[in-house]
């Protein structure tokens, strides 16, 4: 080994030693878990003996709430009573759907028990239900996960028992034929089996579950929508949602947190079909108990949650603002509803995140590769005294692409709320002479264009020659339904000398 | 096809008049959506089926004539406590049980007794499935996705609102009405629909429990309507009642 390499290796060893000493709060050691090389022993080590003390009635919560920690140190008999309710609820604004639910919500009630607990499960199917239902809990050790033992006709109640031998976060769902339809109608939820020592303490816990929905009508088509079996079999969902309704976790119903808090999410995916690429925009998961299991990965951007699977994730809030929970298969977020908001309140910390500091126009390299021949043609024609409006329009088009289209867009439509449109612009129509003036002096402050308010800062484009300004202005006036006309080099020179009140000072 | 439609149009008013009447179904080889291990198709003998489910008025006449089937009289092993619970009294229909609504909250035993009192019987599953495969024009419409959609529409409505009266829907190609979209219906052999309570195990059923040919599984897994009927029937005991389970009677062709 060369001396230099040896030094590098030595410093790496020191770094490793340092992180091992300094990382107490992050090391798995605090979880009272065996060292990483050992395993938990699984179900074979999960039986802590018969239940002790009086039976306990489980606290069930509706999403996005999570029941408090069990706080128990010995195995108990836990009674879970879950109602199956078929009910019409909104799936989006002005759109209703008949959901089949565990506990009257989608996803169903959150169940929290401790490893080693004996769970006595009562599944009650409401008398006015149309369908029989059952429950398969992935946290059950036994054939069908409880499905056969809990098959319940309308107006009946079934009871079965299981011992929660494995800790972790598990999906439960209905498994009555046609299984896919029962799941697609919202029959799923989560059961957390805490490890014996409980979950590490955090400031807030939330319950979020993704599901895909198949309606006979299109996305956001108003009225009552039925289940579309063909779309479900083809796996073409109309909606992909968190907590069963578009907007279930946005606006007033957004999840909340404060800066400085540790937040844990319990996230499940009911399916029936899609796998979720779960991501929180603007946060990095400090820890992800991937697949809802025993171990965690640290520093994760996006975690995969399979259909019929779950994950727990934790993060520390540093910066206030809105954080968007999405399925990063991103069309699902913006075109099918898979979007939720976590709103963090607290003081800004500009050292971690500044917010926007500069908003400047970046011109690129004047549309590299554009064929600039029309510009030369116009220049020559001008010299020869034969310049036509058409020459100017052709030249202006090339110049526009290089100078103006970055903001006003190649089609002149601008960007709603940011860059005003030039296409069919009532602002231009009202005073076509403004065009060369604005090009040369920019525009600052509020303007109303086609009924929309804009308040931006367009820098002066005084680097353009009078010829170029005349050609661009002529092109704009003769395009996209604008009133037409022609701007000459002399007009441009006049405009250059005539600085209006709302000119930009540039940046 | 057009002639068939014309014939149907003529037949419709007649069928409407003969509420509670029977229509004749020719039967024959029928491919069930259920998978039988020993045969590809089932043989349905010619039979007659009521053109609409039994109504509250019809069932009231039955309990008037047969006091032991009145609510309160029927033994609980044959009809659970909720038997005819929506009736105002043992011999009074009341506001929640209009005469022309299909009778519900009836147990299998009560339905069986009703049919026997008419000199008829409950249809068996094959007969019911055979009659239910038809739409207004075709005797087997099961492959038509639009028709399937129509059937599923019923399942996508909650059953909390009042039931419509019988006979509101157009008759199917056999002249049978309301076989979809109104109520579940008992079949004579419902308890022989040996579906595992966890029917995801298709084909790997609990052989010890279902001796002989083993449990049924689905041959046509896209036929959600049949899947759901079977699931519903297999969840019930003979004395059970539900607010949307009714029945109609059948008899051998004369």
Boltz contact constraints between the chains, C-beta under 6 A:
constraints:
  - contact:
      token1: [A, 86]
      token2: [B, 158]
      max_distance: 6.0
  - contact:
      token1: [A, 87]
      token2: [B, 158]
      max_distance: 6.0
  - contact:
      token1: [A, 88]
      token2: [B, 158]
      max_distance: 6.0
  - contact:
      token1: [A, 98]
      token2: [B, 156]
      max_distance: 6.0
  - contact:
      token1: [A, 98]
      token2: [B, 158]
      max_distance: 6.0
  - contact:
      token1: [A, 128]
      token2: [B, 159]
      max_distance: 6.0
  - contact:
      token1: [A, 128]
      token2: [B, 160]
      max_distance: 6.0
  - contact:
      token1: [A, 128]
      token2: [B, 243]
      max_distance: 6.0
  - contact:
      token1: [A, 130]
      token2: [B, 159]
      max_distance: 6.0
  - contact:
      token1: [A, 130]
      token2: [B, 244]
      max_distance: 6.0
  - contact:
      token1: [A, 132]
      token2: [B, 231]
      max_distance: 6.0
  - contact:
      token1: [A, 132]
      token2: [B, 232]
      max_distance: 6.0
  - contact:
      token1: [A, 132]
      token2: [B, 235]
      max_distance: 6.0
  - contact:
      token1: [A, 144]
      token2: [B, 198]
      max_distance: 6.0
  - contact:
      token1: [A, 147]
      token2: [B, 198]
      max_distance: 6.0
  - contact:
      token1: [A, 148]
      token2: [B, 197]
      max_distance: 6.0
  - contact:
      token1: [A, 148]
      token2: [B, 198]
      max_distance: 6.0
  - contact:
      token1: [A, 151]
      token2: [B, 197]
      max_distance: 6.0
  - contact:
      token1: [A, 151]
      token2: [B, 235]
      max_distance: 6.0
  - contact:
      token1: [A, 153]
      token2: [B, 235]
      max_distance: 6.0
  - contact:
      token1: [A, 153]
      token2: [B, 236]
      max_distance: 6.0
  - contact:
      token1: [A, 153]
      token2: [B, 240]
      max_distance: 6.0
  - contact:
      token1: [A, 154]
      token2: [B, 242]
      max_distance: 6.0
  - contact:
      token1: [A, 155]
      token2: [B, 242]
      max_distance: 6.0
  - contact:
      token1: [A, 175]
      token2: [B, 200]
      max_distance: 6.0
  - contact:
      token1: [A, 176]
      token2: [B, 231]
      max_distance: 6.0
  - contact:
      token1: [A, 177]
      token2: [B, 199]
      max_distance: 6.0
  - contact:
      token1: [A, 177]
      token2: [B, 227]
      max_distance: 6.0
  - contact:
      token1: [A, 177]
      token2: [B, 231]
      max_distance: 6.0
  - contact:
      token1: [A, 178]
      token2: [B, 224]
      max_distance: 6.0
  - contact:
      token1: [A, 178]
      token2: [B, 227]
      max_distance: 6.0
  - contact:
      token1: [A, 179]
      token2: [B, 200]
      max_distance: 6.0
  - contact:
      token1: [A, 226]
      token2: [B, 153]
      max_distance: 6.0
  - contact:
      token1: [A, 226]
      token2: [B, 156]
      max_distance: 6.0
  - contact:
      token1: [A, 227]
      token2: [B, 156]
      max_distance: 6.0
  - contact:
      token1: [A, 229]
      token2: [B, 152]
      max_distance: 6.0
  - contact:
      token1: [A, 229]
      token2: [B, 224]
      max_distance: 6.0
  - contact:
      token1: [A, 230]
      token2: [B, 145]
      max_distance: 6.0
